[in-house]
Amino acid sequence: MRLIANRIREVFELYGYGEIITPAFEHLDLLVAKAGEEVVKQIYSFRDKAGRLLGLRFEMTTPIARVIASNPMLPRPVRLYYIQPVWRYEEPQKGRYREFWQAGVELIGAECPEGDAEVVALTVRALQKAGLKGFVVKVNDRELVEGLLEEANVAPSQWVSAMRTIDKLEKRGESYVIQELAKLGLGESGARTLITRLNSLKGSIEVLSQLSSTGSERLNRGVRRLEAILSELKDGYGISNEVVIDATIVRGLDYYTSFVFEVVVPKADVGSVAGGGRYDDLIALVGGPKIPATGMAIGLERLIHAIEAENGAIGDYRVVEAVVIPVDPELRVYAARVAESLRSAGIRTMLEFGTRKLGKALERADKLGVRVAVIVGRSDIEEGVCTVRDMEKRVQERVLLDSVAEKVLSIVKSNLKSD
């Protein structure tokens, strides 16, 4: 988990995003404001000692919107990232837990499609840096879908319900969705026609040509925004093969207002590993001014499952890179100094206390996956050297004390390159 989080954090900061940490719980009325019916049922809620009704955060966007609402004078656009746990009371399954970690960003104060493109590009780069390869970014615009609902004569008051229903396509299947849409005034025939049309709008940007320019202004706004985002991704970021249009993607949270996207990994049966979109009304809804915003979140547990499905392993990350072993307890103080010199050089170092025989200490280091063992003997101290052992190659040499850190670093780096 830490290896993946660190790789993602590096990308977030390369794009100019700063970290934010919010409380684990919020006032319940804030969390349910625009969560969506299904998510509201999954919120862990409780009363504190003062009788206030609180809830554990189920995602990070709403708490961050509350922070921005309380600080409306922050210079915009505000770029924030987070890597924190969230909670939902849902059925545990592969890649889905009741406590899980999200890594995401919020771009606040940017209304242009270029902001949406930046968030998608950042997501692509973060997933690539984490080690994921065969993923697809599915993009859509809720205004496009609302335009189709409008053409199908679905009342605007029913659009949110329709979106919630369409969002269940992958989980519940077409038959269920058509049946539920029919109850919203479409009838079975109208519902089937709508789903057929949504399914036809999948693929490259050319699929948007199916939509008549004489459609509603709402539909045309959605089309124009998608075209602008895809153009920016291709021409500005060199990203095109990873991104496709999918008009069935609407996202389950009610606070999304237009552009939305999800990232799926065909080889991994874990659902979407990331998703996000634009939420231009949420900050005003939680008490602040109307500020446009867009963001995304990566599910770290799902991402780890997906990487393992592709590669069989996450990659190399060892908590301990080196171990310093005094061959006698009387040499422990000197060995501690050697260990501190390695730590000062940025090498993650463990100190043995000299209570184990050398063979047992080396055996333990090998089981822990330690790269290098630095052995301190009495004659070594007298001669101003240490014995540096490459645990992978099973070779060792005596090195002057002033050069031990440099030697250990060279072994660690050479082994990293060969992995």
N, C-alpha and C positions, 0 to 999 in steps of 0.2 A: 504493500500500500504506500509506504513512504517513498519508495523509488519512483512510482508512478506520479504521486503527488508532487514530488520535487521537480520532475521533468515538466509537468504541466505548469507549475508555478513559474518556472524559468520562462516559458513562452508568454504567460500573462504579463510578466514584468517587462519582457522585451517589447511588448505592444504599449507600454506606458500605463498599465493598470496598477493601482495601489491596493493593498490588502485591507479588508474591513472584517471585524469580528463583532457579531451581534449576540444578544442574550439567547439562551436556549428556548425561553418561553416569551410569549407576547400576550397581550389582552386578546381573549378569544374573539371578540367582535372584529378586531383587526384582521385576524387570520381568516375568518369566514367571509370577509367583505366581498371578495371576487374569486373564491377558491373553486367553486363548482360543487354541485350537489354530491357527487361521489366522493370527492376529496374531503368535504366537510365531515362525512361519516368516519373518515380515517384519522381525524385529528385527536390526539391524546389531550383531553381537557381535565381540569381540576380547579378547585377553589383553594386559594391560599389562606393564611391565618386571618387575613383581614376580610375574607369573604369575597374577594375579587375572583371572577371567572377568568382563568388563564388557559393557555394551550401551548404545547410544545410545537415549535415551528415545523412545518411539513415541507417547506422549501425555503429558499433564502430571498427571493425577490420581494415578497411583501415586507419582511422586516427591514430590508434596505430601503424600500419605498418610504417606510415610516421615518427612517433616519433622514432621508432627503427632505421629506415634508417638514421636518423639524429644523432643517438648516437650508432654507430656500435660497440663501444668498451665496452658496458655494459657487465658485467660478465654473462655468460650463463650457464644454461637456465634462461631466464627472465620470472618470473611469475607475471602477472598483472591481476587485476580485475577492473571492472567498474560497476556502477549502475547509469545510466544516460538516459535522454530522447533522442529520435531520431525522424526523420520526414520523411514521405513518402506521396506523393500525390496519394492516392488510394481511392477506394470506401469504406467509413466507413461502418462497419457491426459489428456484435457481436464479441468482442475480437480483433477487428482490427480498429485502429484509425489513423488519420493523424499525430498526435503526440502521441507517446507511449514510454514506458520505457523498457529498456533492462538491464538485469543483466548478466554479462558474464565474461569469463576469456580468456586470451591468454597465451599459453605456447610457448615461443620463444627460439629456439636454440636446441630443442630436436627432433632428426630425428627418433628415435626408436618407434616401436609400443607401448612400455611401456608408452610413453608420451600421445599417443592417449587414452590408457586405463585409465590413470590418469584423463584426462579431462572427460571421460564418467563417471568414478566412482564419481568424484566430482559433476557432474551434477545430478546423482542419489541421492547422499547424500543431496544436496541442495534442491531438490524437496521434498524429504522425510521430511527434516527439516521444509520446508514451510508448510507441512501438506497434500501433495498430496500422494495418495496411489495407485490407479488403473491405473498406466501408463505403457507404453511399449516403450522401446528404440529400434528403428529400425536402424540397421547398414548396411553399404555397402561400397564398394570401387569403385571409378570411373574408376580405371584402369581395374577392372573386367568387367565393362560395355564397356569400350573402346575395350577390348579384344573381346567381343562378337560383337561389331560393326565391328571390323577388320575382324572377321571370316565371317561376313555377307557382306563383300566387300564394306562397306561404306568408302568413302575417308576420310583420317584424317582431311582434311580441313572442313569436314561436322560434325565432332564429337561434337563440341561445340553446333551447332544447334540441333543435335540429343538429346543431354543432356537437352537442354532447353525444347525441345518438351516432352521428357519422364517425366520431372519434372511437367508437366501439367496433368499427368494421373488422379490424385485425383480431380483436379479442373474441367477439361474439359471432362474426360471420355476416354475410350479406342477408341471409333470410331474416335474421333477427332485426337487423337495421332497417330493412324494407318494411317489416311489420310495424316497427315503432314509428318510422317516418309517416306511414299511412295514417296513423292516429292524429297527426298534426295537420290534417286537412288535405294532404296530397292524394290520399287513396293509394291502393296497392300499385296501380298502373303508373301513377305519377311518381311514386317513390322509386319504383323500378327504373323509370326513365331517368330520374335524377342520378341514381347510383351509376347507371350505365354511362351517363355523361361525365360524371366525376372520374370514373375509371378510364375513360378515353383520354383524359387530360393528364397523361403520364409520359415522361420522357424528356427530350431536349426542348429548348426554347421554342422550337417550331410548332409544338403542339398547341401553343397559344393562338396560332392562326385560325384554329377552329372557332374561336370566339369572335362573333361579329363585332365590328367597331361601332355598330348601331345599338349595342347593348346598353344597359344602364350605366350611369356615370360611376356608380359604386363598383360595378364589375370592371369597367375600364380603368379605374384607379388601381385596382388590384393587379391587372395585367401590366400596366405601365410600371408599377413598382417592381414587379418580378423581372421585367425586362431590364430595368435599370440596375437591379442588384446583380443579375447574371452577367450583364455587360461589365460591371465594375469588377466582379470576381475574375472574369476571364482576362480583361485588359490590364487591370491594376495589380492583381495578385497571381496571375497565371494559374488560376484554379477553374477548371471546367469539367474535366472527366469525372470528378468526384461528385458533381452536383446534378440532380435531375428534378424536374417538376413532378409533383404528385398532388393532384387536387383533392385527394382524400385525407391529406394531412391537415388537421385543424387544431390539434392540441386540446387537452381536456380541461385546462384551466380557463375560467371565464374572463380573466382580465386581459387576454390577448385581443388586440384591436385590428391588426392587419397581417403583416408578414409573420410567418411561422415556419419552423423547420424541425426535422428530426434526423438523427443519424442512426442507420441500421447497419448490421454486419451480417450478410447472408450466411456465412459459415457458422455463426454463433446463435443459438436459440435462446436469446436473452431479451428480446424486444429491442427498443431503442436504447443506445448507450449515451445519447446526448440529445438535447432539444432546447428550443427557445423561440423567441420571437419578439414582436413589438407590443408594448403595453402603454399606450399614450394617456390613458385615463386613471391609472392606478394611484399615482402620487396624489392627484387631486382627491381621489376617493378616500384616501386615508388622512386627509386633512391639510394637504399642502396645495400649492398652486398647480395649475395644469402644466406639466412638463413632459415632453415626449421622451420615451426611453425604449431601449431594446436590450435584450440580454440572452444568456443561455446557461445551461448547467449540464455537466457531465456526471453520470453516475459512476463512481469509482469502482464499486464492486462489480457492476455490469461490465465495465471496461476491462477489468482484470480477467473476468470470465472470457470475454471476447478475444483478448490477446492470447490467453492460454489455448483457446479453441483453434486459433490460427497457428501458433508457434509451439505449443506444448509447454512453454515456460515464459516467465516474465522477463528474465534477463538477470544479470549478475548485480547483486547488491549485498555486500557483507558488512555487518555491523562492526566487526573487528577486522582491521587490515593487518595489524602486526601484534605480536605478543612478545614481551620481554621476560626471559626466564633466567632467574639466578639459580646456579646449580647448587647453591648452599644458602640456607636462611640468613646467614651472616652477611651475605652480599645483597640483601634486599634493598637497603637504603641506596646503594650505588645503582642498583637496577631501576629503582624508582626515578632517579635522576635521568637515566637513559630514556625511560618511558616518557618523562616530561619533555625531553628534547624532541622526541618524535611527535608528540602531541602539538608542540609549538610549531612544527613544520606542517601541521594539518593532517597528520596520519592518525587514524582511529586506532588507538593502542590499548591493549589489555596487559596488566601486570600480574604475573604469577608471583606467589609469595615464597617460593623456594621450599615448600613443604612436600611437593611431589618429586619423585625421581625424574630425571631429565627425560627418559623414554616415555613415561606416563604423561608428562607435561606436553611433549611433542604430539603424542597420540591424541590428547584432548584438543590441542590446537588444530590438528588435522580434521577432527570430527566437526569442529566449529567452522571449518572452511577458511581459516586464517591464511593470508597470503605469505607472510614472512614471520619467521621466528628469530629474535635477537637473543643470543645466549651469552650470559655474563658468567665467566669463570674467574677464579682467583688469579690465574696467570694472565688472563686478558687484562685485568685491572692494572697489574704491574707493568704490562707492556703498552697500555693505552689503546687497546683494541677491543672489539666485540666480534663474536662469530655470528654472521648473518646467514640464515638458512632460507633458501627459496623452497617453500613447502610444496609447490607444484612440480618443480623440476627435480626435487630431492638432491640439490647440490648446495654447498655452503662454502663460505670463505671468510677469512678474518679481515676486518675492515677497521681503519683508524677511527677513533671515537668521533672526531670532527666530521667524518664522512658517512657516518652510519645513516643519518636521516636521508641524505642524498641517495645512498645505495638502496635503502628500503623503498623510497619513492620510485626509483627507476624500475625495480622489480614489480611493484604494484602496477605501474603504467604499462609495462611490457606485457604483463599477464592480461590486463584489460584489453589490449589490442588483439591478443591472440584468441580471446573468447568468442 
